[in-house]
């Protein structure tokens, strides 16, 4: 009888894991660009990006494949870069584990990839404090503006809580990272 119960528990765990995976797959639009292909004749096989790692204190975003960093980029953060986002309008960039769950072409910031903030912990904390957690946190490019050229933004923390990159860097990340990719944002 115990082995039957153990088998039943194992089956339920497998089904719940499959449902989670299926949910992520459903969120992935079919029009998402595939990762950058290696140049013809390149010896290295295509490396998929498993994770995006952001280290706020270093203003660094890394693309991780099989536990190893493949590319590193300089980023800009929210106007209040220290500490985790606590509520809407605090101008802080979140900290924690999230998903890059969809993307869009942005009129203001060129390309943009949405971060699934708030997660369950963020939402519960905001609810307990009676404030809105906020939303629409993105990795995005830099405005094209005649008054303030792109280089002006590159060393500033200027966003409302998003993660900003140079437009060339954002195009590269856009092409290499699929929707449904894990993003970890560290202090």
C-alpha positions as CSV (number, residue, x, y, z in Angstrom):
1,X,0.0,0.0,0.0
2,X,2.9,2.4,0.8
3,X,4.4,1.9,-2.6
4,X,1.1,2.7,-4.2
5,X,0.9,6.0,-2.3
6,X,4.5,6.8,-3.1
7,X,3.8,6.2,-6.8
8,X,0.7,8.4,-6.7
9,X,2.7,11.2,-5.1
10,X,5.4,10.9,-7.7
11,X,2.8,11.0,-10.5
12,X,1.2,14.2,-9.0
13,X,4.6,15.9,-8.7
14,X,5.4,15.0,-12.4
15,X,2.1,16.4,-13.5
16,X,2.5,19.7,-11.6
17,X,6.0,20.1,-13.0
18,X,4.7,19.5,-16.5
19,X,1.9,22.0,-16.0
20,X,4.5,24.7,-14.9
21,X,6.6,24.0,-18.0
22,X,3.6,24.1,-20.2
23,X,2.5,27.5,-18.8
24,X,5.9,29.0,-19.6
25,X,5.7,27.6,-23.2
26,X,2.3,29.1,-23.7
27,X,3.6,32.5,-22.7
28,X,6.3,32.3,-25.5
29,X,5.1,34.0,-28.7
30,X,5.9,32.2,-31.9
31,X,7.4,35.4,-33.4
32,X,10.2,35.6,-30.9
33,X,13.6,35.7,-32.7
34,X,15.8,32.7,-32.2
35,X,19.2,33.0,-30.5
36,X,22.0,34.4,-32.5
37,X,23.4,31.7,-34.8
38,X,27.2,31.1,-34.9
39,X,29.0,32.3,-38.0
40,X,29.3,29.7,-40.8
41,X,32.2,27.4,-40.1
42,X,32.4,28.3,-36.4
43,X,33.6,25.4,-34.2
44,X,31.5,26.4,-31.2
45,X,27.9,25.1,-31.2
46,X,25.0,27.4,-30.6
47,X,24.7,28.2,-26.9
48,X,21.3,29.0,-25.5
49,X,20.9,31.5,-22.7
50,X,19.6,29.8,-19.6
51,X,19.6,32.9,-17.3
52,X,20.1,36.6,-17.3
53,X,22.0,37.8,-14.2
54,X,21.9,41.4,-13.1
55,X,24.3,42.7,-10.4
56,X,23.0,46.1,-9.5
57,X,26.0,47.2,-7.4
58,X,28.2,46.6,-10.4
59,X,25.8,48.0,-13.1
60,X,26.3,44.7,-14.9
61,X,24.0,42.4,-16.9
62,X,25.3,38.9,-17.9
63,X,23.9,36.3,-20.2
64,X,24.5,32.9,-18.7
65,X,24.7,29.6,-20.6
66,X,25.2,26.3,-18.8
67,X,26.3,28.2,-15.7
68,X,29.0,30.3,-17.5
69,X,28.8,34.0,-18.4
70,X,28.9,34.4,-22.2
71,X,28.4,38.2,-22.5
72,X,28.5,41.1,-20.0
73,X,26.9,44.5,-20.6
74,X,26.9,47.9,-18.7
75,X,23.4,48.9,-17.5
76,X,21.6,51.8,-15.9
77,X,19.1,51.4,-13.1
78,X,16.3,53.2,-11.4
79,X,17.0,56.7,-10.0
80,X,17.1,55.2,-6.5
81,X,19.4,52.2,-7.2
82,X,20.0,51.0,-3.7
83,X,17.6,48.5,-2.2
84,X,14.8,46.4,-3.6
85,X,11.7,47.9,-5.2
86,X,9.0,48.1,-2.4
87,X,6.2,50.0,-4.1
88,X,5.0,51.7,-7.2
89,X,6.8,55.0,-7.8
90,X,9.8,54.4,-5.5
91,X,12.1,54.5,-8.6
92,X,14.0,51.4,-7.4
93,X,14.9,48.4,-9.5
94,X,13.5,45.1,-8.1
95,X,15.7,42.4,-6.6
96,X,14.9,38.7,-6.8
97,X,14.0,35.9,-9.2
98,X,11.7,36.7,-12.1
99,X,11.0,35.7,-15.8
100,X,11.4,37.6,-19.0
101,X,7.9,36.9,-20.0
102,X,7.1,39.1,-23.1
103,X,8.7,41.8,-25.3
104,X,7.7,44.7,-27.4
105,X,9.1,47.4,-29.7
106,X,8.8,50.6,-27.6
107,X,8.3,54.1,-29.1
108,X,10.2,55.7,-26.2
109,X,12.9,53.1,-25.5
110,X,13.3,51.1,-28.7
111,X,13.2,47.4,-27.7
112,X,11.9,46.3,-24.4
113,X,11.6,42.9,-22.6
114,X,9.2,42.7,-19.6
115,X,10.3,41.4,-16.2
116,X,7.6,39.5,-14.3
117,X,7.7,41.8,-11.3
118,X,6.0,41.6,-8.9
119,X,6.6,38.0,-7.9
120,X,4.5,36.4,-5.1
121,X,6.8,37.7,-2.4
122,X,6.9,41.2,-3.7
123,X,3.1,41.3,-4.1
124,X,2.5,39.9,-0.5
125,X,4.9,42.4,1.0
126,X,3.3,45.4,-0.8
127,X,-0.2,44.1,0.2
128,X,0.8,43.8,3.8
129,X,2.1,47.4,3.8
130,X,-1.0,48.6,2.0
131,X,0.8,49.9,-1.1
132,X,0.7,49.0,-4.8
133,X,3.7,46.9,-5.8
134,X,4.1,48.5,-9.2
135,X,4.5,46.8,-12.6
136,X,5.8,47.3,-16.1
137,X,9.5,46.8,-15.1
138,X,11.5,46.2,-18.3
139,X,14.9,45.7,-19.7
140,X,15.0,48.4,-22.4
141,X,17.1,50.5,-24.7
142,X,17.9,54.2,-24.5
143,X,15.7,57.0,-26.0
144,X,16.8,58.5,-29.2
145,X,16.7,62.2,-28.4
146,X,18.5,65.1,-30.2
147,X,18.8,67.1,-26.9
148,X,20.2,64.1,-24.9
149,X,22.2,61.7,-27.1
150,X,22.5,58.0,-26.1
151,X,26.0,58.4,-24.5
152,X,24.4,60.9,-22.0
153,X,22.3,58.1,-20.5
154,X,25.0,55.4,-20.5
155,X,26.6,56.2,-17.1
156,X,23.5,57.5,-15.3
157,X,20.8,55.7,-13.2
158,X,17.9,57.4,-14.9
159,X,14.9,55.0,-15.2
160,X,11.8,54.7,-13.1
161,X,12.9,51.2,-11.9
162,X,13.7,49.5,-15.1
163,X,17.1,48.2,-16.4
164,X,18.4,50.2,-19.4
165,X,21.1,49.4,-21.9
166,X,22.7,51.0,-25.0
167,X,20.5,50.3,-28.0
168,X,23.2,48.1,-29.7
169,X,23.5,46.0,-26.6
170,X,19.7,45.8,-26.3
171,X,19.4,44.5,-29.9
172,X,22.0,41.8,-29.1
173,X,20.2,40.7,-25.9
174,X,16.8,40.8,-27.7
175,X,18.2,38.4,-30.3
176,X,19.9,36.0,-27.9
177,X,17.3,35.7,-25.0
178,X,14.0,34.0,-25.4
179,X,10.8,34.8,-23.6
180,X,10.5,32.5,-20.6
181,X,14.1,33.0,-19.6
182,X,14.9,33.3,-15.8
183,X,16.3,36.6,-14.7
184,X,18.0,37.0,-11.3
185,X,18.5,40.6,-10.0
186,X,21.0,40.8,-7.2
187,X,21.8,43.9,-5.0
